[in-house]
Amino acid sequence: MPRMVRLKHLTLLAFSALLTHCAVGPNFQSPDAPNVCDYTETPLPRKTLSTKGVHGGKSQYYVNGQDVCASWWELFHSPDLNVLIQRGFDNSPTLDAAKATLEQAQQNLRAQFGALMLPALSAQGNAQRQQFTGAGFGTPNNNPTIFNIINSQLDVSYTFDIFGGSRRQLEALAATVDYQQFQLEAAYLTLSTNIVTAVINESSYRAQMEATKELIAFQEKLLKITQQQFELGAQNRTAVLAQQTQLAQTRALLPPLENSLAQTRHALAVYMGEFPSENSAPAFNLKSLTLPECLPVSLASNLVRQRPDVRAAEALLHQASANVGVATAALLPQVTLTGNAGWQANQLNDLFAPQSFLWSIASGFMQPIFQGGSLVAKRRVAIAAYEQADAQYRQVVLQAFQNVADTLRALQFDAEALQAQSLAETSARETLKMIEEQFRLGAVNYIDLLDAEQQVLQSMINRIKAQAARYIDTATLYSALGGGWWNSEDEDEEA
């Protein structure tokens, strides 16, 4: 084994031994997983409802115990979406900031390990030339004397970590590294979810715009018919004005949709680390996305190990636990050993002569006796901070289970909503077709026609929103279950 490798392994073994040695304060243990078996109050159905003839209307199956794959977005079967997410991973400033923050925590741990656990060794040297007279010693001023003093020495100091205060500090710093690591995983998960959601929203806005334009074309045709009937005396001027108003109101729906589409595109560019003016993302529509058929439902007992936000909260709890040990050790004695060795001479060529060698060694003992209660108060502060971190951890766990339960139910109701909206749209279109023919023959008035037009538009928009909701909530489920970061290739390589 190469020398540097042996030294590295010995250092790691020594570090492990120090960390496992007796130290004051609580020894942290990861909280047990909640003793729950299900996410929802009532059992989930085996599958969701299906809506035939509608894109994204097929049934989705709940698969209990199925793991979440790391690249879950690939289940939508959109190569363009996969490219966008990879581009976001490569270029996002948010991820770069999270990586830099993690690097800071790692380097801080390494720096403090050397400062707290290893002896401090330093070398120093100085050379001095001085002239003095006898007046400084209370004697007559004679001829001034000039002499040289040359020093070279090594200083060493070491504080014995008898009660584990330094080890607890390192434990707290290591927990900070864990926290930043999970924050980085959360940043990856948030970015991928945001990109998928933005793509689905873009597709929805485009579909709503197409539906609105389709209805505008239909209303323009009806306006011509109404004007012709007015010219023949079959309709009054009120009918023409009403149809013109309806057409204008429908056209007014386009600018807000176009604005929402533009904002979504701008957000998508920023997610990929691009300026909105340089957005290179292709146009998306719902038909370019495939709705995943199998929905993973991880074991409830595994959720706390999968969610990055829960793991980050656990790391903060670990840090708070270690800080209790640090505050406890500050109440106890500290023993420090210091020493130095070196050479002192008047001439440079005599500096390293045997008779020029000198050394000293000393030990120090410090026991806090009276600090005005500050050390005891600091320990109470650390204990209170631990209790706060524990409560926050439990709240994060509860919210994690709520997120999963909400999403599982949303997927069930999304399927029901899509089926209902699809039926409503079909009925509205058939009604409009019948009323259009009757209006052409003069059997119904324009009020019935306007009402039928409005029903068609609203049912089309509602159906498109219901379609998009199924896609968005599917993506949300993968995110709520942790996003499968533990299955990524990077994790496998590190393991």
C-alpha positions as CSV (number, residue, x, y, z in Angstrom):
1,M,0.0,0.0,0.0
2,P,1.5,3.4,-1.0
3,R,2.7,5.6,1.9
4,M,0.1,8.4,1.3
5,V,-2.7,5.9,1.1
6,R,-1.6,4.3,4.4
7,L,-1.4,7.7,6.0
8,K,-4.9,8.6,4.8
9,H,-6.3,5.3,6.1
10,L,-4.6,5.7,9.5
11,T,-6.0,9.2,9.8
12,L,-9.5,8.0,9.0
13,L,-9.2,5.3,11.6
14,A,-7.9,7.7,14.2
15,F,-10.8,10.1,13.4
16,S,-13.3,7.2,13.8
17,A,-11.7,6.2,17.1
18,L,-11.9,9.7,18.4
19,L,-15.5,10.1,17.4
20,T,-16.5,6.8,19.1
21,H,-14.6,7.5,22.3
22,C,-16.7,8.6,25.3
23,A,-17.9,12.1,25.0
24,V,-20.3,14.1,27.1
25,G,-23.8,15.0,25.8
26,P,-26.4,12.8,24.0
27,N,-25.3,10.3,21.4
28,F,-27.5,11.0,18.4
29,Q,-29.6,8.3,16.9
30,S,-31.8,8.7,13.8
31,P,-35.5,9.0,14.8
32,D,-37.6,5.9,14.2
33,A,-39.9,5.9,11.2
34,P,-43.5,6.7,12.0
35,N,-45.5,3.7,12.9
36,V,-48.0,4.1,10.1
37,C,-48.8,1.7,7.2
38,D,-50.8,3.9,4.8
39,Y,-50.8,7.5,3.6
40,T,-54.6,8.0,3.2
41,E,-57.4,7.7,5.7
42,T,-59.3,5.2,3.5
43,P,-57.7,2.7,1.1
44,L,-56.8,3.8,-2.4
45,P,-58.6,2.1,-5.3
46,R,-56.5,-0.3,-7.4
47,K,-56.6,2.1,-10.3
48,T,-58.1,5.4,-11.4
49,L,-61.0,5.9,-13.8
50,S,-60.3,6.0,-17.5
51,T,-61.7,8.4,-20.1
52,K,-61.8,6.9,-23.6
53,G,-61.0,9.0,-26.6
54,V,-59.1,11.6,-24.6
55,H,-55.3,12.0,-24.6
56,G,-54.1,11.3,-21.1
57,G,-57.4,9.7,-20.1
58,K,-56.2,6.1,-19.5
59,S,-56.3,4.5,-16.1
60,Q,-53.3,4.8,-13.8
61,Y,-52.5,1.9,-11.4
62,Y,-51.3,2.4,-7.8
63,V,-48.3,0.0,-7.2
64,N,-47.7,-0.4,-3.5
65,G,-44.1,-0.8,-2.5
66,Q,-42.7,0.3,-5.9
67,D,-39.5,2.3,-5.7
68,V,-39.1,5.7,-7.5
69,C,-36.5,5.8,-10.3
70,A,-34.0,8.7,-10.2
71,S,-34.9,9.9,-13.7
72,W,-38.6,9.7,-13.2
73,W,-39.3,12.4,-15.8
74,E,-38.3,9.9,-18.5
75,L,-41.6,8.1,-17.8
76,F,-43.4,10.9,-19.7
77,H,-41.6,9.6,-22.9
78,S,-40.6,13.1,-24.2
79,P,-37.0,13.3,-25.5
80,D,-37.3,17.1,-25.6
81,L,-38.3,17.2,-21.9
82,N,-35.3,14.9,-21.0
83,V,-32.9,17.3,-22.8
84,L,-34.3,20.3,-21.0
85,I,-33.9,18.8,-17.6
86,Q,-30.3,17.7,-18.4
87,R,-29.6,21.3,-19.6
88,G,-31.0,22.6,-16.3
89,F,-28.8,20.3,-14.3
90,D,-25.8,21.5,-16.3
91,N,-26.5,25.2,-16.3
92,S,-28.7,26.2,-13.3
93,P,-27.1,28.8,-11.1
94,T,-29.2,27.5,-8.2
95,L,-27.5,24.1,-8.4
96,D,-24.1,25.8,-8.7
97,A,-24.8,27.8,-5.5
98,A,-26.0,24.6,-3.7
99,K,-22.8,22.8,-4.8
100,A,-20.6,25.6,-3.6
101,T,-22.4,25.7,-0.2
102,L,-21.8,22.0,0.2
103,E,-18.1,22.5,-0.7
104,Q,-17.9,25.2,2.0
105,A,-19.3,22.8,4.6
106,Q,-17.0,20.0,3.6
107,Q,-13.9,22.2,3.7
108,N,-14.9,23.8,7.0
109,L,-15.2,20.3,8.5
110,R,-11.7,19.4,7.2
111,A,-10.2,22.6,8.5
112,Q,-11.8,22.2,11.9
113,F,-10.6,18.6,12.2
114,G,-7.0,19.8,11.9
115,A,-7.6,22.6,14.3
116,L,-9.4,20.7,17.0
117,M,-8.1,17.1,16.9
118,L,-4.4,17.4,15.8
119,P,-1.5,19.1,17.6
120,A,-0.7,22.6,16.4
121,L,2.9,22.9,15.1
122,S,4.6,26.0,13.9
123,A,8.1,27.2,13.1
124,Q,9.5,30.6,13.6
125,G,12.8,32.4,13.4
126,N,14.1,35.9,13.9
127,A,17.3,37.8,13.8
128,Q,18.0,41.0,15.8
129,R,20.9,43.4,15.9
130,Q,21.0,45.8,18.9
131,Q,23.2,48.4,20.4
132,F,23.0,49.5,24.1
133,T,25.0,51.6,26.6
134,G,25.7,51.2,30.2
135,A,23.1,53.9,31.1
136,G,20.3,51.3,30.8
137,F,22.0,49.4,33.6
138,G,22.8,52.3,35.9
139,T,26.5,52.5,35.0
140,P,28.4,55.2,33.3
141,N,28.1,55.4,29.5
142,N,31.0,53.7,28.1
143,N,31.5,52.7,24.5
144,P,28.2,51.4,23.2
145,T,27.9,47.7,22.7
146,I,26.5,46.1,19.6
147,F,25.4,42.4,19.5
148,N,23.3,40.0,17.5
149,I,20.6,37.6,18.6
150,I,19.5,34.9,16.2
151,N,16.6,32.5,17.1
152,S,15.1,29.5,15.4
153,Q,12.5,27.3,17.1
154,L,9.5,25.0,16.8
155,D,6.3,25.5,18.9
156,V,3.8,22.8,19.6
157,S,0.5,22.8,21.5
158,Y,-2.2,20.3,22.0
159,T,-5.5,20.5,24.0
160,F,-6.6,17.1,25.2
161,D,-10.2,16.4,24.3
162,I,-10.9,14.5,27.5
163,F,-14.6,15.1,27.6
164,G,-15.3,15.1,23.9
165,G,-16.0,18.8,23.3
166,S,-13.9,18.9,20.2
167,R,-15.4,15.7,18.9
168,R,-18.9,17.1,19.4
169,Q,-17.9,20.2,17.4
170,L,-16.8,18.0,14.6
171,E,-19.9,15.9,14.8
172,A,-22.0,19.1,14.5
173,L,-19.9,20.2,11.4
174,A,-20.4,16.7,9.9
175,A,-24.1,17.1,10.4
176,T,-23.9,20.5,8.6
177,V,-22.3,18.7,5.7
178,D,-25.2,16.2,5.6
179,Y,-27.7,19.0,5.7
180,Q,-26.1,20.8,2.7
181,Q,-25.9,17.4,0.8
182,F,-29.6,16.9,1.3
183,Q,-30.3,20.6,0.4
184,L,-28.4,19.9,-2.9
185,E,-30.6,16.8,-3.5
186,A,-33.7,18.9,-2.8
187,A,-32.5,21.5,-5.3
188,Y,-32.1,18.9,-8.0
189,L,-35.6,17.6,-7.2
190,T,-37.2,21.0,-7.2
191,L,-35.5,22.0,-10.4
192,S,-36.6,18.8,-12.3
193,T,-40.2,19.2,-10.9
194,N,-40.4,22.8,-11.9
195,I,-39.2,22.1,-15.4
196,V,-41.8,19.3,-15.8
197,T,-44.5,21.4,-14.4
198,A,-43.6,24.3,-16.7
199,V,-43.7,22.1,-19.7
200,I,-47.1,20.8,-18.8
201,N,-48.4,24.3,-18.1
202,E,-47.1,25.4,-21.5
203,S,-48.8,22.5,-23.2
204,S,-52.1,23.4,-21.3
205,Y,-51.9,27.1,-22.3
206,R,-51.3,26.2,-25.9
207,A,-54.3,23.8,-25.9
208,Q,-56.5,26.4,-24.3
209,M,-55.4,28.9,-26.9
210,E,-56.2,26.4,-29.7
211,A,-59.6,25.8,-28.2
212,T,-60.3,29.5,-27.9
213,K,-59.3,30.1,-31.5
214,E,-61.5,27.3,-32.6
215,L,-64.5,28.8,-30.9
216,I,-63.5,32.3,-32.3
217,A,-63.7,30.8,-35.8
218,F,-67.0,29.3,-35.1
219,Q,-68.4,32.5,-33.7
220,E,-67.1,34.5,-36.7
221,K,-69.1,32.1,-38.9
222,L,-72.2,32.6,-36.7
223,L,-71.8,36.3,-36.9
224,K,-71.9,36.2,-40.7
225,I,-75.1,34.1,-40.5
226,T,-76.7,36.5,-38.1
227,Q,-75.8,39.5,-40.2
228,Q,-77.2,37.8,-43.3
229,Q,-80.4,37.1,-41.4
230,F,-80.6,40.7,-40.2
231,E,-80.2,41.9,-43.8
232,L,-83.1,39.6,-44.8
233,G,-85.2,40.8,-41.9
234,A,-85.1,37.5,-40.0
235,Q,-83.2,38.9,-37.0
236,N,-83.1,42.2,-35.3
237,R,-80.1,44.5,-34.7
238,T,-79.8,43.3,-31.1
239,A,-78.9,39.8,-32.2
240,V,-76.1,41.0,-34.4
241,L,-74.7,43.2,-31.6
242,A,-75.0,40.4,-29.1
243,Q,-73.1,38.0,-31.4
244,Q,-70.4,40.7,-31.9
245,T,-70.1,41.1,-28.1
246,Q,-69.8,37.4,-27.6
247,L,-67.0,37.3,-30.3
248,A,-65.2,40.2,-28.7
249,Q,-65.4,38.6,-25.2
250,T,-64.0,35.3,-26.6
251,R,-61.2,37.1,-28.3
252,A,-60.4,38.9,-25.0
253,L,-59.6,35.5,-23.5
254,L,-56.5,35.1,-25.7
255,P,-54.2,37.8,-24.4
256,P,-54.2,36.5,-20.8
257,L,-53.4,33.0,-22.1
258,E,-50.7,34.3,-24.3
259,N,-49.2,36.2,-21.3
260,S,-49.3,33.1,-19.2
261,L,-47.6,31.1,-22.0
262,A,-44.9,33.8,-22.3
263,Q,-44.2,33.9,-18.6
264,T,-44.0,30.1,-18.5
265,R,-41.5,30.1,-21.4
266,H,-39.5,32.8,-19.6
267,A,-39.4,30.7,-16.4
268,L,-38.4,27.6,-18.4
269,A,-35.5,29.5,-19.9
270,V,-34.3,30.6,-16.4
271,Y,-34.6,27.0,-15.1
272,M,-32.1,26.0,-17.8
273,G,-29.8,28.9,-17.0
274,E,-30.7,30.9,-20.1
275,F,-31.9,34.4,-20.6
276,P,-35.6,34.6,-21.8
277,S,-34.5,36.2,-25.0
278,E,-32.2,33.2,-25.7
279,N,-34.7,30.5,-24.8
280,S,-33.8,27.4,-26.8
281,A,-36.7,25.2,-25.5
282,P,-38.9,23.7,-28.2
283,A,-42.7,24.2,-28.1
284,F,-44.6,21.6,-26.2
285,N,-48.1,20.3,-26.3
286,L,-50.0,17.7,-24.3
287,K,-50.0,15.1,-27.1
288,S,-46.1,15.1,-26.9
289,L,-46.3,13.7,-23.4
290,T,-47.3,10.3,-22.3
291,L,-49.1,9.9,-19.0
292,P,-47.3,7.3,-16.8
293,E,-49.5,4.2,-16.3
294,C,-47.9,2.9,-13.0
295,L,-47.9,5.1,-10.0
296,P,-45.3,4.1,-7.3
297,V,-46.6,4.1,-3.7
298,S,-43.5,3.7,-1.6
299,L,-43.8,2.0,1.8
300,A,-44.8,4.6,4.4
301,S,-42.0,3.5,6.6
302,N,-39.4,4.4,3.9
303,L,-40.7,8.0,3.2
304,V,-38.6,9.6,6.0
305,R,-35.4,8.1,4.4
306,Q,-36.4,9.2,0.9
307,R,-37.5,12.8,1.2
308,P,-34.5,15.3,1.1
309,D,-36.3,17.8,3.2
310,V,-36.9,15.2,6.0
311,R,-33.3,14.1,5.8
312,A,-32.1,17.7,6.0
313,A,-34.3,18.3,9.1
314,E,-32.8,15.2,10.6
315,A,-29.3,16.6,10.0
316,L,-30.2,19.8,11.8
317,L,-31.5,17.7,14.7
318,H,-28.2,15.9,14.7
319,Q,-26.3,19.2,14.7
320,A,-28.4,20.4,17.6
321,S,-27.7,17.2,19.6
322,A,-24.0,17.6,19.1
323,N,-24.1,21.2,20.2
324,V,-25.5,20.1,23.5
325,G,-22.4,18.0,24.0
326,V,-20.2,21.0,23.1
327,A,-22.0,23.2,25.7
328,T,-21.7,20.4,28.3
329,A,-17.9,20.0,27.7
330,A,-17.4,23.7,28.2
331,L,-18.4,23.2,31.9
332,L,-15.6,20.7,32.4
333,P,-11.8,20.9,32.8
334,Q,-9.4,21.4,29.9
335,V,-5.8,20.3,29.8
336,T,-3.4,21.8,27.4
337,L,0.2,20.8,26.7
338,T,2.6,23.2,25.1
339,G,6.3,23.1,24.2
340,N,9.0,24.5,22.1
341,A,12.5,23.7,21.0
342,G,15.1,25.7,19.1
343,W,18.4,27.3,18.9
344,Q,19.8,30.8,19.9
345,A,23.2,32.2,19.1
346,N,25.0,35.5,18.4
347,Q,26.4,34.4,15.1
348,L,24.7,32.6,12.3
349,N,27.4,29.9,12.0
350,D,26.9,29.1,15.7
351,L,23.1,28.8,15.5
352,F,22.9,25.0,15.3
353,A,25.8,24.2,17.6
354,P,25.0,21.9,20.4
355,Q,25.5,24.6,23.0
356,S,22.9,26.8,21.3
357,F,20.1,24.4,21.7
358,L,17.2,25.3,24.1
359,W,13.8,23.9,24.9
360,S,10.8,24.2,27.2
361,I,7.7,22.2,28.0
362,A,4.6,23.2,30.0
363,S,1.1,22.0,30.8
364,G,-2.0,24.0,31.6
365,F,-5.2,23.1,33.4
366,M,-8.3,25.2,33.3
367,Q,-11.6,24.6,35.1
368,P,-14.4,27.2,34.9
369,I,-15.5,28.1,38.4
370,F,-17.6,31.2,38.2
371,Q,-18.8,32.6,34.9
372,G,-21.9,34.4,36.1
373,G,-24.0,31.4,35.1
374,S,-23.2,32.0,31.4
375,L,-22.0,28.5,30.6
376,V,-25.0,26.9,32.3
377,A,-27.3,29.2,30.4
378,K,-25.5,28.3,27.1
379,R,-26.1,24.7,27.8
380,R,-29.8,25.3,28.4
381,V,-29.9,27.3,25.2
382,A,-28.4,24.3,23.4
383,I,-31.0,21.9,24.9
384,A,-33.8,24.3,24.0
385,A,-32.4,24.4,20.4
386,Y,-32.4,20.6,20.3
387,E,-36.0,20.5,21.4
388,Q,-36.9,23.1,18.7
389,A,-35.1,21.1,16.0
390,D,-36.9,17.9,17.2
391,A,-40.3,19.6,16.9
392,Q,-39.4,21.0,13.5
393,Y,-38.3,17.6,12.4
394,R,-41.6,16.0,13.4
395,Q,-43.5,18.8,11.6
396,V,-41.6,18.2,8.4
397,V,-42.4,14.5,8.6
398,L,-46.1,15.2,9.1
399,Q,-46.1,17.6,6.1
400,A,-44.3,15.0,4.0
401,F,-47.0,12.4,4.7
402,Q,-49.6,15.1,4.0
403,N,-48.0,15.9,0.6
404,V,-48.1,12.3,-0.5
405,A,-51.7,11.7,0.8
406,D,-52.9,14.9,-0.9
407,T,-51.3,13.9,-4.2
408,L,-52.5,10.3,-4.2
409,R,-56.1,11.6,-3.6
410,A,-55.7,14.3,-6.2
411,L,-54.7,11.7,-8.8
412,Q,-57.8,9.8,-8.1
413,F,-60.1,12.8,-8.3
414,D,-58.2,14.2,-11.4
415,A,-59.3,11.1,-13.3
416,E,-62.9,11.5,-12.2
417,A,-62.8,15.2,-13.1
418,L,-61.4,14.5,-16.6
419,Q,-64.1,11.9,-17.2
420,A,-66.8,14.3,-16.1
421,Q,-65.4,17.2,-18.1
422,S,-65.0,15.1,-21.2
423,L,-68.7,14.1,-21.0
424,A,-69.7,17.7,-20.4
425,E,-67.7,18.8,-23.5
426,T,-69.3,16.1,-25.6
427,S,-72.8,17.1,-24.5
428,A,-72.1,20.8,-25.0
429,R,-70.8,20.3,-28.5
430,E,-73.8,18.2,-29.5
431,T,-76.1,20.8,-28.0
432,L,-74.4,23.6,-29.8
433,K,-74.6,21.7,-33.1
434,M,-78.3,21.2,-32.7
435,I,-79.0,24.8,-31.7
436,E,-76.8,26.1,-34.5
437,E,-79.0,24.2,-37.0
438,Q,-82.2,25.4,-35.3
439,F,-80.9,29.0,-35.3
440,R,-80.1,28.8,-39.0
441,L,-83.7,27.7,-39.6
442,G,-85.0,30.4,-37.2
443,A,-86.4,27.9,-34.7
444,V,-84.4,29.3,-31.7
445,N,-83.3,32.8,-30.8
446,Y,-79.8,34.1,-30.5
447,I,-79.8,34.0,-26.6
448,D,-80.0,30.2,-26.7
449,L,-77.2,30.2,-29.3
450,L,-74.9,32.4,-27.2
451,D,-75.5,30.3,-24.1
452,A,-74.6,27.1,-26.0
453,E,-71.4,28.8,-27.3
454,Q,-70.4,29.7,-23.8
455,Q,-71.0,26.2,-22.6
456,V,-68.8,24.7,-25.3
457,L,-65.9,27.1,-24.6
458,Q,-66.1,26.6,-20.8
459,S,-66.3,22.8,-21.2
460,M,-63.3,22.7,-23.5
461,I,-61.2,24.8,-21.2
462,N,-62.2,22.7,-18.2
463,R,-61.3,19.5,-20.0
464,I,-57.9,20.8,-21.0
465,K,-57.2,21.9,-17.4
466,A,-58.3,18.4,-16.1
467,Q,-55.9,16.8,-18.6
468,A,-53.0,19.0,-17.4
469,A,-53.9,18.4,-13.7
470,R,-53.3,14.6,-14.2
471,Y,-49.9,15.2,-15.6
472,I,-48.9,17.8,-13.0
473,D,-50.1,15.7,-10.1
474,T,-48.3,12.7,-11.4
475,A,-45.1,14.7,-11.4
476,T,-45.9,15.9,-8.0
477,L,-46.3,12.4,-6.7
478,Y,-42.7,11.5,-7.8
479,S,-41.5,14.6,-6.1
480,A,-43.5,14.0,-2.9
481,L,-42.0,10.5,-2.7
482,G,-38.5,12.0,-2.8
483,G,-37.7,11.8,-6.5
484,G,-35.5,8.7,-6.3
485,W,-32.2,10.5,-5.8
486,W,-31.0,7.5,-3.8
487,N,-31.1,5.5,-7.1
488,S,-29.0,7.9,-9.1
489,E,-25.7,6.9,-10.7
490,D,-23.8,9.4,-8.7
491,E,-25.0,7.8,-5.5
492,D,-24.1,4.4,-6.7
493,E,-20.6,5.6,-7.6
494,E,-20.1,7.2,-4.2
495,A,-21.3,4.0,-2.4
